[in-house]
Amino acid sequence: MQNRNERTCPAITLRKVAVAVAALALAGVASISFAQAPAEAKPKRMTQLTMENVPPQSRALAEEIVKISSVGLAGPYNVMLRSPVFAERMKRLLDYLRFDTSLPKRLNEFAILIQGRLWTSQVEWYAHYPLALKAGLPQSVADDLKANIRPRGMQPDEEIVYDISMALANQHTVSDELFKRGVAILGEQQLVDLVAVSGTYVTVAMLLELGGESSPADKPLPFPEKPR
């Protein structure tokens, strides 16, 4: 025959398990909520320029920027405008690469996202992710890229954009086979514009990093924040 302590042990154990499970569940909810909470933005390294304090020689350029920029004079423009001649010429290049490139907009935005992911650039991803989806890039492709997974289900032209971008970034070379495949799918002009947009948005990522620029403070960061 079992004594009294032996008979009550299972009930006590079950109660302990239930309490532990509940505690874990609450901890899980708390951690999920914490992960989704917007991160506190670090201060910029360069004072934010406004139309009131932008250098006089850049006033006309700043007016052009605020008409098309989703971040106003923030983001790369806040850094670029420290060098007025560079800013004016860079703006003209960005205008071509954003609005007049020979690449279809879907592929152009995909190329920008690839560099944004390679550089873990909060601003590039925040600004161009919705533009890429609006241009027709499948969300699954963008989300795989964000997760550092070779995107599944890419169309042939998306595959060549991804493969050439990654080869240049990681191996600093393009094989003859990859080049031939690129010409067959995109043609020479689109290949050149692909390299131009990729290299330019590396520059943009560098400018953003230099200036300590980030996505809006009230929005979750696209990627875990890098230490300064």
Phi, psi and chi 1 to 4 in degrees:
 res  aa     phi    psi   chi1   chi2   chi3   chi4
   1 MET       -  139.1  178.8 -179.0  -65.0      -
   2 GLN   -77.2  142.6  -68.8  179.3  -46.3      -
   3 ASN   -81.0  177.5   62.2   32.4      -      -
   4 ARG   -64.1  -41.2 -176.0  174.1 -179.0  -84.1
   5 ASN   -63.3  -39.2  -72.4  -21.1      -      -
   6 GLU   -65.4  -34.7  -70.8  174.9  -27.3      -
   7 ARG   -73.0  -30.7  -72.2 -164.3  -57.3  -89.4
   8 THR   -90.5  -13.9   57.0      -      -      -
   9 CYS   -57.3  -45.8  -84.8      -      -      -
  10 PRO   -58.2  -40.3  -25.5   36.2      -      -
  11 ALA   -65.5  -42.0      -      -      -      -
  12 ILE   -63.0  -43.2  -67.0  171.3      -      -
  13 THR   -62.0  -42.7  -58.9      -      -      -
  14 LEU   -62.2  -40.9  -73.2  172.6      -      -
  15 ARG   -63.0  -41.7  -77.0 -162.0  -63.9  -86.7
  16 LYS   -62.6  -41.9  -71.7 -178.8  177.2  178.5
  17 VAL   -62.2  -43.9  169.7      -      -      -
  18 ALA   -61.0  -43.1      -      -      -      -
  19 VAL   -63.3  -42.3  170.2      -      -      -
  20 ALA   -63.7  -43.0      -      -      -      -
  21 VAL   -61.9  -43.4  169.4      -      -      -
  22 ALA   -62.3  -41.4      -      -      -      -
  23 ALA   -63.1  -41.3      -      -      -      -
  24 LEU   -64.5  -39.9  -73.5  171.2      -      -
  25 ALA   -62.3  -43.5      -      -      -      -
  26 LEU   -65.1  -39.5  -72.2  173.1      -      -
  27 ALA   -63.1  -38.6      -      -      -      -
  28 GLY   -64.0  -43.7      -      -      -      -
  29 VAL   -61.1  -42.7  170.0      -      -      -
  30 ALA   -63.7  -42.0      -      -      -      -
  31 SER   -67.9  -37.4   64.1      -      -      -
  32 ILE   -63.6  -44.9  -69.0  169.9      -      -
  33 SER   -62.1  -40.7  -62.0      -      -      -
  34 PHE   -64.2  -41.1  178.6   78.4      -      -
  35 ALA   -65.1  -29.7      -      -      -      -
  36 GLN   -89.2   -9.9  -68.0  176.7  -20.0      -
  37 ALA   -71.2  142.6      -      -      -      -
  38 PRO   -60.0  139.3  -22.0   32.7      -      -
  39 ALA   -79.6  148.2      -      -      -      -
  40 GLU   -74.1  122.8 -177.0  177.0  -12.8      -
  41 ALA   -71.4  139.2      -      -      -      -
  42 LYS   -79.0  152.1  -69.4 -177.5  178.3  179.5
  43 PRO   -64.9  147.3   21.7  -32.1      -      -
  44 LYS   -67.9  154.3  -59.9 -177.3 -179.3 -164.1
  45 ARG   -80.8  -24.6  -70.8  175.3  172.0  145.8
  46 MET  -117.9  132.4  -62.1 -179.4  178.7      -
  47 THR   -54.0  136.6  -56.2      -      -      -
  48 GLN   -66.0  124.2  176.9   59.4   56.2      -
  49 LEU   -78.1  148.0  -67.0  175.3      -      -
  50 THR  -131.5  175.1   65.5      -      -      -
  51 MET   -64.7  -20.1  -69.2  -57.0  -61.0      -
  52 GLU   -81.0  -31.1  -72.6   68.5   39.2      -
  53 ASN  -118.3    9.4   63.5    8.4      -      -
  54 VAL   -66.3  145.6   71.9      -      -      -
  55 PRO   -53.6  137.4  -26.5   34.4      -      -
  56 PRO   -53.4  -38.6  -25.2   33.7      -      -
  57 GLN   -69.9  -12.4   64.9  -92.3   41.8      -
  58 SER  -107.5    6.3  -62.7      -      -      -
  59 ARG   -60.4  -45.6 -174.4   69.7   50.9   86.8
  60 ALA   -64.5  -40.8      -      -      -      -
  61 LEU   -64.4  -42.1  179.1   62.2      -      -
  62 ALA   -60.8  -37.6      -      -      -      -
  63 GLU   -64.7  -38.0  -70.2  173.4   -7.8      -
  64 GLU   -64.0  -41.9  -72.6 -176.4   32.9      -
  65 ILE   -62.9  -46.1  -71.1  169.7      -      -
  66 VAL   -66.9  -19.2  -63.7      -      -      -
  67 LYS   -73.7  -24.7  -69.3  177.3 -177.9  177.2
  68 ILE  -120.6  -12.2   64.0  164.1      -      -
  69 SER   -88.4  133.7  169.5      -      -      -
  70 SER   -76.7  -12.5   61.1      -      -      -
  71 VAL  -117.3   16.1  -67.0      -      -      -
  72 GLY    62.2 -131.8      -      -      -      -
  73 LEU   -92.4   10.4  -64.8 -178.7      -      -
  74 ALA   -83.2 -165.5      -      -      -      -
  75 GLY    61.6 -141.3      -      -      -      -
  76 PRO   -65.6  -27.8   25.3  -35.1      -      -
  77 TYR   -64.8  -35.5  -56.5  112.6      -      -
  78 ASN   -61.1  -31.9 -170.4   46.5      -      -
  79 VAL   -86.2  -46.8 -174.1      -      -      -
  80 MET   -54.9  -41.1  -74.1  163.2   47.1      -
  81 LEU   -67.9   -9.7  -74.7  164.1      -      -
  82 ARG   -66.5  -21.6  -98.1   64.5 -173.6 -168.3
  83 SER  -121.8   88.9  179.6      -      -      -
  84 PRO   -55.1  -43.6  -27.5   36.4      -      -
  85 VAL   -67.3  -45.9  174.4      -      -      -
  86 PHE   -58.4  -44.2  163.9   72.1      -      -
  87 ALA   -59.6  -42.8      -      -      -      -
  88 GLU   -64.8  -43.1 -166.2  -82.4  -28.0      -
  89 ARG   -73.7  -37.0  -64.9 -179.6 -176.3  178.1
  90 MET   -65.7  -38.9 -176.0   68.6  165.6      -
  91 LYS   -61.1  -41.6  167.6   66.1  166.8   49.3
  92 ARG   -64.0  -40.0  -56.7  -61.3  166.9 -130.2
  93 LEU   -65.3  -44.3  177.0   58.1      -      -
  94 LEU   -62.2  -37.2  -72.2  169.7      -      -
  95 ASP   -59.5  -44.9  -76.5  -10.7      -      -
  96 TYR   -63.9  -47.9  170.2   73.3      -      -
  97 LEU   -69.4  -26.1  -65.5  174.1      -      -
  98 ARG   -86.7  -37.6  -76.3  -72.8  -50.2  -78.0
  99 PHE  -118.7  -19.6  -52.4  116.3      -      -
 100 ASP  -126.0    3.4  -64.0  -44.2      -      -
 101 THR   -59.0  153.4  174.7      -      -      -
 102 SER   -74.9  -15.9   64.1      -      -      -
 103 LEU   -71.8  140.9  -78.8  167.7      -      -
 104 PRO   -56.7  145.2  -23.4   33.4      -      -
 105 LYS   -57.3  -36.1 -167.2  164.3 -177.0   63.6
 106 ARG   -57.9  -44.0  166.5  178.2   53.4   90.2
 107 LEU   -75.8  -35.1  -60.2 -178.8      -      -
 108 ASN   -61.1  -47.1 -153.1   60.5      -      -
 109 GLU   -68.4  -33.7  -68.0  -64.2  -28.2      -
 110 PHE   -62.5  -43.7 -173.7   31.5      -      -
 111 ALA   -61.3  -39.3      -      -      -      -
 112 ILE   -66.0  -43.2  -65.2  170.7      -      -
 113 LEU   -61.3  -37.6  -76.9 -172.2      -      -
 114 ILE   -59.8  -45.8  -69.1  168.7      -      -
 115 GLN   -68.4  -37.0  -62.4  -53.3  -39.6      -
 116 GLY   -59.4  -39.6      -      -      -      -
 117 ARG   -72.5  -42.5 -173.9   63.1 -168.3   91.5
 118 LEU   -60.0  -34.7  -72.8  168.1      -      -
 119 TRP   -94.8    0.7  -84.2   83.5      -      -
 120 THR    48.5   47.4  -41.4      -      -      -
 121 SER   -89.0  108.7  178.8      -      -      -
 122 GLN   -58.7  -46.3  -49.3  -72.6    4.2      -
 123 VAL   -69.5  -44.5  178.5      -      -      -
 124 GLU   -59.4  -45.5  -81.5 -171.5   -7.3      -
 125 TRP   -67.9  -44.7 -168.2  -85.8      -      -
 126 TYR   -58.9  -41.7  173.2   81.4      -      -
 127 ALA   -77.4  -36.8      -      -      -      -
 128 HIS  -102.1  -14.7  -71.1  -84.3      -      -
 129 TYR   -59.2  -51.8  177.5   79.7      -      -
 130 PRO   -65.1  -32.1   19.6  -29.8      -      -
 131 LEU   -66.7  -38.8  -65.1  176.3      -      -
 132 ALA   -65.2  -43.3      -      -      -      -
 133 LEU   -65.8  -40.7  -61.0 -171.8      -      -
 134 LYS   -63.0  -31.9 -175.6  177.6  179.4 -179.1
 135 ALA   -80.0   -6.2      -      -      -      -
 136 GLY   110.4    2.6      -      -      -      -
 137 LEU   -69.3  126.8 -173.5   71.6      -      -
 138 PRO   -58.6  137.2  -24.0   34.3      -      -
 139 GLN   -60.1  -34.6 -176.6  172.4  -12.8      -
 140 SER   -62.7  -35.8   60.4      -      -      -
 141 VAL   -66.5  -46.9  169.8      -      -      -
 142 ALA   -63.5  -40.5      -      -      -      -
 143 ASP   -70.5  -36.2  -69.9  -11.3      -      -
 144 ASP   -63.4  -42.6  -83.1   -7.2      -      -
 145 LEU   -59.5  -44.8  175.7   63.5      -      -
 146 LYS   -60.4  -35.3 -175.8  179.9  180.0 -177.3
 147 ALA   -83.0    7.9      -      -      -      -
 148 ASN    62.2   35.7  -91.7  -24.1      -      -
 149 ILE  -112.5  137.9  -60.7  168.9      -      -
 150 ARG   -58.5  119.0  176.4 -178.0  171.9   81.7
 151 PRO   -56.7  134.9  -26.6   36.2      -      -
 152 ARG   -90.8  150.3  -65.3  158.9  -72.4 -170.3
 153 GLY    72.8   24.8      -      -      -      -
 154 MET   -72.7  147.0  -70.6 -173.5  -72.6      -
 155 GLN   -73.8  161.9  -61.3  179.3   41.2      -
 156 PRO   -55.5  -39.1  -28.8   36.5      -      -
 157 ASP   -71.5  -32.4   55.4   -0.3      -      -
 158 GLU   -68.7  -38.2  -66.9  163.0   -4.6      -
 159 GLU   -61.2  -42.6  -77.1 -172.2  -23.5      -
 160 ILE   -70.6  -36.4 -159.9   64.1      -      -
 161 VAL   -61.0  -45.3  165.4      -      -      -
 162 TYR   -65.3  -48.0 -179.9   84.6      -      -
 163 ASP   -65.6  -42.4  -70.5  -17.2      -      -
 164 ILE   -69.4  -42.0  -72.4 -179.1      -      -
 165 SER   -60.4  -44.7  -61.9      -      -      -
 166 MET   -71.5  -37.2  -62.0  -59.0  -74.7      -
 167 ALA   -63.2  -45.0      -      -      -      -
 168 LEU   -66.5  -39.4  -74.1  170.2      -      -
 169 ALA   -72.0  -40.1      -      -      -      -
 170 ASN   -97.9  -40.2  -64.5  -33.2      -      -
 171 GLN  -103.8  -10.9  -75.1   81.5   48.5      -
 172 HIS    57.5   34.5  -57.7  167.4      -      -
 173 THR  -156.6  159.5 -172.6      -      -      -
 174 VAL  -127.6  119.8  174.2      -      -      -
 175 SER   -68.1  159.3   68.3      -      -      -
 176 ASP   -58.8  -40.5  -70.6  -17.9      -      -
 177 GLU   -63.8  -42.7 -175.7  -82.0  -30.9      -
 178 LEU   -67.8  -39.7 -175.9   55.5      -      -
 179 PHE   -61.2  -46.6  174.1   77.5      -      -
 180 LYS   -61.7  -40.1  -70.5  175.1 -176.4  176.1
 181 ARG   -65.7  -38.1 -174.3  157.0   59.2   94.5
 182 GLY   -64.6  -43.6      -      -      -      -
 183 VAL   -64.0  -40.4  171.1      -      -      -
 184 ALA   -64.8  -33.1      -      -      -      -
 185 ILE   -93.8  -42.4  -66.4  173.1      -      -
 186 LEU  -107.3  -29.9  -63.1 -179.8      -      -
 187 GLY    88.4  165.3      -      -      -      -
 188 GLU   -68.2  -42.1  -69.2 -178.0  -11.4      -
 189 GLN   -64.0  -44.0 -178.0  179.4   -2.1      -
 190 GLN   -66.1  -34.2  -70.9 -171.8   10.7      -
 191 LEU   -63.1  -43.4  -81.1 -178.2      -      -
 192 VAL   -63.3  -43.9  171.0      -      -      -
 193 ASP   -66.4  -31.5  -79.5   -6.8      -      -
 194 LEU   -61.8  -46.1  170.1   60.0      -      -
 195 VAL   -65.1  -39.4  171.1      -      -      -
 196 ALA   -63.3  -46.4      -      -      -      -
 197 VAL   -67.7  -37.5   73.2      -      -      -
 198 SER   -64.8  -49.1  -60.5      -      -      -
 199 GLY   -64.9  -38.1      -      -      -      -
 200 THR   -66.1  -38.8  -60.3      -      -      -
 201 TYR   -80.4  -12.7  -83.9   85.4      -      -
 202 VAL   -68.1  -44.4  168.7      -      -      -
 203 THR   -58.9  -44.1  -59.1      -      -      -
 204 VAL   -60.6  -43.7  170.5      -      -      -
 205 ALA   -61.6  -38.9      -      -      -      -
 206 MET   -65.3  -42.8  -72.0 -178.9  173.1      -
 207 LEU   -61.2  -43.2  -68.8  168.9      -      -
 208 LEU   -62.2  -42.5  -67.5  165.2      -      -
 209 GLU   -65.9  -43.4  175.4   61.7   27.9      -
 210 LEU   -58.6  -43.6  179.1   69.0      -      -
 211 GLY   -85.4   -4.1      -      -      -      -
 212 GLY    67.0   31.1      -      -      -      -
 213 GLU   -78.4  147.6  -62.8  -74.4  -27.2      -
 214 SER  -140.8  174.9 -172.3      -      -      -
 215 SER   -70.5  167.5   51.3      -      -      -
 216 PRO   -52.0  140.9  -27.8   35.9      -      -
 217 ALA   -63.1  -24.7      -      -      -      -
 218 ASP   -91.5    8.7   60.0  -19.2      -      -
 219 LYS  -116.1  146.4  -56.2  -67.4 -176.3 -176.8
 220 PRO   -63.1  142.8  -18.2   29.9      -      -
 221 LEU   -67.6  138.2  -67.0  173.2      -      -
 222 PRO   -61.4  -34.5  -22.9   32.7      -      -
 223 PHE  -127.3  157.6  -50.5  110.2      -      -
 224 PRO   -55.0  137.6  -23.6   33.2      -      -
 225 GLU   -69.3  137.3 -170.2  165.3   20.1      -
 226 LYS   -82.1  141.5  -63.9 -178.3  -69.8 -173.8
 227 PRO   -69.9  148.3   25.2  -32.8      -      -
 228 ARG   -91.0      -  -80.6 -168.7 -171.2  172.7
